[in-house]
Amino acid sequence: MHIQSKLPKVGTTIFTVMSGLATQVGAINLSQGFPNFNPSERLQQLVSEHMARGANQYSPMPGVPLLRERIAEKIERIYGAKIDPDTEVTVTAGGTQAIFCAIAAFVRPGDEVILLEPCYDSYRPSVETVGGVPVIHALSAPDYRVDWAAVGRLITPRTRMLCINTPQNPTGTILRESDMMAINNMLRGTEVILMSDEVYEHLIYDGEQHASALLYPELYARTLAIYSFGKTYHNTGWKTGYCVAPPDLTREFRKVHQFNVFSANHPMQAAFADFMVDPAEYLGLPAFYQKKRDFFLEAMSGTRFRPLPCKGTYFQLFDYSAISEEPDLDFCKRLTTEFGVAAIPVSSFYSDRVPGEKTADRVIRFCFAKTEDLLAQAGRLLERV
C-alpha cells in the first residue's frame, strides 16, 4: 500500500534526538524544555485528593467550571480584562493541543499562515496538516527583531492567520507594547486571525511587562491566546493548558477541540482550580526564573560561549562562533558526546534550514529550568570546550 505523507519533511523531532543522545551517553540534558524539579507538594496533594473524591472521569468539554472561573479571575487581576469563563475560556490538553485546535479551526486548504521564525516547531506541521500554506518571515541573531513593515507586505487576500509567541521560544525575546500596536494597526481592516502563544507569560525578566494580546481590546477581538499550566507550575507532563478567545472564535475552537481530545485531565483541572486561589506561585515566577537565568549566566562566564539577550522563557541562547565553525547540529552532538552537556541547534526552529548545514548564525539553545547544582556542573563542563 502506498502512503502519501501529509508531512513528508517531518521526522523525529530534534528534542527527541538530543534527549535520547543525552540519555545514551549520560550527559546533562539542557536541551529539552522541562524542569528537573517537581511542582509544589501541595499541588500534587490536591491532585491525589481529587482523584480520591472521584474526579476520574471526563470533565466537561470546555473544562471544569471552577477552573475556568479562576482563570477569568486571574486574567482580570493581571491584565484588567473581563473574560466570560463560560464563553471565552477553554481548558485544553496542553498548550500544543490548543495551538493545533486554533489553527485547525480556522485554516482551510490554501489559506496562508504567517510564521515568525525561529519558532516553536509545532506551528508549521499544524498548518500543513490542515492544508494551510506557511509564509515565513525569518528573524536573525543576535536580537531577532521583527520588521513589522516586512511582515505587513506578506499579507495577501489568502492570509488567514498570523502566529506570534511572546516571550518567544527559542530566542528568549519579548514583544512590547509598540509591537502589539504595530500588529493591531497592520491587521485592522483584514480578516486575519491572531494566534498569540503566551505560554511563558510569567517568565519575563528585568522589570519588563508581558504585552499580552488581552491588553488590547481591538486586537483581542481577532485573537486566540494560548496558555500553559505546565510552564507556570513546573509540570509539563500534566499536559494542561487553555485558550482564551472571544465567544465567536471560542465556538469554532471548541468544535475542533471536542473531536480532538474532548476534554483535558479531570483531577489536574480540579487541583489547579484550588491551587489558583493563591496567586503567589505564579506572581513569583519572574524572580524565581530570573535568578536561575542569572545563575546560569554566571556559571557560563568562564566559557567561550557568548550569551544573547534573554528577556523571557527559560531558554538561553549562546553564540559559539568563537569556538567552532561546525554546523550547529554537529556542534550540539559533539557537546553531548565529548563534553557531557546537551543543547538544541537553533537551525531546527527554521523551516528553510536543514540541521547539519552551515548557516551564518552559530547559535544554540540551553534550558535553564534546572536545579542550580546541575547548572553549575554544566558550566564547569562547558569551560573545557
C-alpha positions in Angstrom: 0.0 0.0 0.0 1.4 3.4 -1.0 1.1 6.0 1.8 1.4 9.7 0.8 2.6 11.5 3.9 0.9 14.8 4.8 4.2 15.8 6.5 6.9 14.3 4.2 9.7 16.5 5.6 8.9 15.7 9.2 10.9 13.1 11.0 11.9 12.6 14.7 11.9 15.9 16.4 15.3 17.4 17.4 14.2 17.3 21.1 13.8 13.5 20.9 17.1 13.2 19.2 19.1 15.3 21.6 17.4 14.0 24.7 17.9 10.4 23.5 21.6 11.1 22.9 21.9 12.7 26.3 20.4 9.6 27.9 22.6 7.3 25.9 25.9 8.9 26.9 24.8 10.1 30.4 25.0 13.8 29.6 23.4 16.7 31.4 20.2 17.4 29.4 19.8 21.2 28.9 18.2 20.5 25.5 14.5 19.7 26.0 12.4 22.4 27.8 11.3 21.0 31.1 12.3 21.4 34.7 14.3 18.8 36.6 12.4 19.5 39.8 8.9 18.7 41.0 5.9 21.0 41.2 4.5 22.1 44.6 3.9 19.3 47.0 0.6 21.0 47.9 -0.5 20.8 44.2 0.5 17.2 44.0 -1.5 16.5 47.1 -4.6 18.3 45.6 -4.5 16.0 42.6 -4.5 12.9 44.8 -7.3 14.3 46.9 -9.5 15.0 43.8 -8.8 11.5 42.5 -9.9 10.1 45.8 -13.1 12.2 45.6 -13.9 10.7 42.2 -12.7 13.3 39.7 -11.5 10.4 37.4 -14.0 10.5 34.5 -14.4 13.0 31.7 -14.6 16.6 32.7 -17.0 19.0 30.9 -15.7 19.6 27.3 -14.8 23.3 27.9 -13.1 22.5 31.2 -14.0 22.3 34.9 -16.3 25.3 35.5 -14.5 26.4 38.7 -11.1 26.3 36.9 -12.4 28.5 34.1 -13.7 30.9 36.7 -10.3 31.1 38.4 -8.6 31.7 35.0 -11.0 34.6 34.3 -10.3 36.0 37.8 -6.6 35.8 37.1 -6.9 37.5 33.8 -8.8 40.4 35.3 -6.3 40.6 38.2 -3.2 40.8 35.9 -4.5 42.3 32.6 -7.6 44.1 33.7 -9.7 42.3 31.0 -13.1 41.0 31.9 -13.4 37.5 30.4 -16.5 35.3 30.4 -15.4 31.9 31.7 -18.4 30.2 30.0 -17.9 31.6 26.5 -14.3 32.7 26.3 -12.1 30.1 28.2 -11.5 26.5 27.1 -9.2 24.2 29.0 -7.0 22.0 26.8 -4.7 19.1 26.9 -1.6 21.3 27.0 -0.6 24.4 25.0 0.4 22.4 21.9 -3.1 20.9 21.6 -4.5 24.3 21.9 -2.3 25.6 19.2 -3.3 22.8 16.8 -7.0 23.4 17.5 -6.6 27.1 17.0 -5.0 26.5 13.6 -7.3 23.7 12.6 -10.5 25.6 13.5 -9.8 28.4 11.1 -7.2 27.5 8.4 -8.6 25.8 5.3 -6.6 24.3 2.4 -4.8 27.0 0.5 -5.1 29.5 3.4 -1.8 31.3 4.2 -0.4 31.5 7.8 2.4 33.9 8.6 5.1 32.4 10.9 7.9 34.3 12.5 10.9 32.0 12.6 12.7 30.7 14.5 9.6 29.5 16.2 8.1 26.6 18.3 8.3 23.6 16.0 4.6 22.6 16.1 3.4 25.6 14.2 4.3 24.6 10.7 3.3 21.0 10.9 -0.1 22.0 12.3 -0.6 24.4 9.4 0.5 21.8 6.8 -1.7 19.1 8.3 -4.9 21.0 7.6 -3.7 22.1 4.1 -2.6 25.6 5.0 0.4 27.3 3.4 3.1 28.6 5.8 4.5 32.0 4.9 7.8 32.7 6.6 9.3 35.9 8.0 12.8 34.9 9.1 14.4 36.7 12.1 18.1 36.9 12.6 20.6 36.8 15.5 21.5 38.5 17.7 18.3 40.4 18.5 15.7 38.5 16.4 13.8 41.8 16.0 10.6 41.7 13.9 10.3 44.0 11.0 6.5 44.6 11.0 6.6 46.6 7.8 8.1 43.5 6.1 5.5 41.2 7.8 2.7 43.5 6.5 3.9 43.0 3.0 3.4 39.3 3.3 -0.4 39.7 3.9 -2.5 38.8 0.9 -6.2 38.1 0.4 -5.3 34.4 1.2 -3.8 35.2 4.6 -5.9 33.7 7.3 -3.7 33.8 10.4 -0.6 35.3 12.0 1.2 33.3 14.7 3.2 35.1 17.4 4.9 33.9 20.5 5.9 36.2 23.4 8.0 35.5 25.4 9.4 33.7 22.4 10.8 30.1 22.3 13.6 29.6 21.3 15.0 33.1 21.3 14.1 34.4 24.8 12.9 37.7 23.2 9.7 39.5 24.1 7.2 41.7 22.2 6.5 45.1 23.7 3.5 47.5 23.5 4.9 49.0 20.3 5.0 45.6 18.7 1.4 44.8 19.7 0.2 48.2 18.4 2.0 47.6 15.2 0.2 44.2 14.9 -3.1 45.8 15.7 -2.6 48.5 13.1 -1.4 46.0 10.5 -4.3 43.7 10.9 -7.0 46.4 11.1 -9.5 46.0 8.3 -8.4 42.5 7.4 -9.9 39.0 8.1 -6.6 37.8 9.6 -6.8 35.9 12.9 -4.0 36.2 15.5 -2.8 33.1 17.3 -0.9 34.5 20.3 1.2 31.9 22.0 1.7 33.2 25.6 2.6 30.1 27.4 5.6 31.8 29.0 3.6 34.8 30.2 5.0 34.7 33.7 8.6 34.0 32.7 9.7 37.6 32.0 12.6 39.4 33.4 14.5 42.7 34.2 11.3 44.5 35.2 9.7 44.0 31.7 6.0 43.6 31.4 4.2 40.9 29.4 2.4 42.6 26.4 -0.5 40.1 26.2 -2.9 40.4 23.4 -5.6 40.5 26.1 -4.5 44.1 27.0 -5.6 45.4 23.6 -9.4 45.2 23.1 -9.4 45.8 19.4 -6.6 43.2 18.9 -8.3 40.7 21.3 -11.4 40.7 19.1 -9.4 38.6 16.5 -7.2 36.7 18.9 -6.9 33.1 20.2 -4.4 33.4 23.2 -2.8 30.2 24.3 -1.5 29.4 27.9 0.1 26.5 29.7 -0.2 25.4 33.3 2.9 23.2 32.7 5.1 26.2 32.2 3.6 28.0 35.2 3.5 25.3 37.7 6.6 23.1 36.7 4.6 20.1 35.5 4.9 19.9 31.7 3.9 16.2 31.8 0.5 17.0 33.2 -0.4 18.4 29.7 -2.9 21.0 30.8 -3.4 24.5 29.2 -6.1 26.8 28.0 -7.2 29.0 25.2 -8.8 32.4 25.7 -10.7 33.9 22.8 -13.9 36.0 22.1 -17.1 34.0 22.0 -17.4 33.7 18.2 -13.8 32.4 17.9 -14.2 30.1 21.0 -17.3 28.5 19.5 -15.3 27.4 16.4 -12.3 26.5 18.5 -14.4 24.1 20.7 -15.8 22.4 17.6 -12.3 21.1 16.9 -11.3 20.6 20.5 -14.3 18.4 21.3 -13.4 16.0 18.5 -9.7 16.2 19.0 -9.4 15.3 22.7 -12.9 16.2 24.0 -11.6 17.2 27.4 -8.4 17.6 29.5 -7.3 15.7 32.6 -10.1 16.0 35.2 -8.1 15.6 38.5 -5.4 18.1 37.4 -8.0 20.7 36.4 -9.7 20.3 39.8 -6.4 20.7 41.6 -5.4 23.7 39.6 -8.7 25.4 40.4 -8.0 25.0 44.1 -4.3 26.0 43.8 -5.0 29.2 41.9 -6.8 30.7 44.9 -3.4 31.9 46.0 -1.7 33.8 43.1 1.7 33.9 44.9 3.0 30.9 43.0 2.7 32.5 39.5 3.3 36.1 40.6 6.7 34.9 42.0 7.8 33.2 38.8 9.7 36.2 37.2 12.0 36.4 40.2 12.3 32.6 40.5 13.4 32.1 36.9 15.4 35.3 36.6 17.5 34.1 39.5 18.1 30.8 37.5 18.9 32.7 34.4 21.5 34.9 36.2 23.0 31.9 38.0 23.4 30.1 34.7 25.0 33.1 33.0 27.5 33.3 35.9 28.2 29.6 35.6 28.9 30.1 31.9 31.0 33.2 32.4 34.2 31.2 32.3 33.4 29.6 28.9 33.9 30.9 25.4 30.2 30.9 24.7 28.7 34.4 24.1 25.2 34.9 25.6 22.5 36.6 23.6 19.9 38.7 25.4 17.2 36.8 27.3 14.1 38.7 28.5 11.8 35.7 28.9 11.2 32.0 28.8 13.6 29.5 30.5 15.8 29.3 27.4 19.2 31.0 27.0 20.8 31.3 23.6 24.6 31.3 23.1 26.7 32.2 20.1 29.6 29.7 19.7 31.3 31.3 16.7 34.4 32.0 18.8 34.7 28.2 19.4 33.9 26.4 16.2 32.7 26.8 12.6 30.8 23.5 12.8 27.1 23.4 11.8 25.0 23.8 14.9 23.6 20.2 14.9 27.1 18.7 14.6 28.4 21.0 17.4 25.5 20.1 19.7 26.1 16.4 19.2 29.8 16.9 19.9 29.0 18.9 23.1 26.8 16.0 24.2 29.2 13.1 23.5 32.5 14.8 24.2 31.7 17.3 27.0 28.6 15.9 28.6 26.1 18.7 28.1 23.1 18.5 25.6 21.8 21.6 23.8 19.5 22.3 20.9 20.6 23.7 17.5 18.6 26.8 16.7 18.5 25.9 13.0 15.9 23.3 13.9 13.4 26.1 14.5 13.6 27.3 10.9 11.7 25.7 8.1 14.3 26.5 5.4 17.3 25.4 7.3 18.4 21.8 7.5 20.1 21.0 10.8 23.7 20.0 10.0 24.1 22.5 7.2 26.2 25.6 7.7 24.4 28.9 8.2 25.6 32.4 9.1 24.4 32.0 12.7 26.3 29.9 15.2 23.7 29.8 17.9 22.4 27.0 20.2 19.8 26.9 23.0 20.1 25.7 26.6 17.3 25.3 29.0 18.0 26.7 32.5 14.8 25.4 34.2 17.1 23.2 36.3 18.4 23.0 39.8 21.4 25.2 40.5 23.8 22.2 41.2 23.0 20.9 37.7 23.5 24.4 36.1 26.8 24.8 37.9 28.0 21.4 36.8 27.1 22.2 33.2 29.1 25.4 33.4 32.2 23.6 34.6 31.9 21.0 31.9 31.5 23.7 29.2 34.6 25.6 30.4 36.5 22.8 28.7 35.1 23.4 25.3 
